[in-house]
């Protein structure tokens, strides 16, 4: 079935449900430590493929043939692709936070530096958030291009790059915010393991 025929919202809904079921299955297995390397790759690819199809379907559904620059279609494709990726990353982060609370030895503060145990769950969060933020930045750039239209000029052209620059900045910062939050949770629950800090008790 060609993408051009995907003009039904039900296709978008089913694809979103497919992403949700996949990410919840991944999260539960990752929380219980029952995910393997091959399993992580399969789940990750499935989430990305379903998200890409969702972006194409929502973009096609919102496409307006009367528009010259496909403004609505760009919004649909951007939200349809980046939305499932980012939401999946956030859902997996909740599972990861709960797992770290249960297994607090996976994160240790040693001499002021955070030591983090390897985790397929954490790796998938990193990958999904990276792809989601990048897709959001690129998609937002296309939306700005559709808004700009035929207008020219250096200032107009530079506005297209702003969403991508913001997305790249968020990519470089979100892991820091994520682990600050996890450390705060562990410290509040009295579970943070500190090694080599003479001031800690």
Buried (B, 14 or more C-beta within 10 A) or exposed (E): EEEEEBEEEEBBEBBBEBBBEBBBBBBEBBBEEEBEEEBBEBBBEBBBBBBBBBBBBBBBBBBEEEEEBBBBBBBBBBBBBBBBBBBBBBBBBEBBBEBBBEBBEBBBBEEEEEEEEEBBBBBBBBBBBBBBBBBBBBBBBBBBBBBBEEEEEEEBEEBBEEBBEBBEEBBEEBBEEBBEEBBEBBEEEEBBBBEEEEEEE
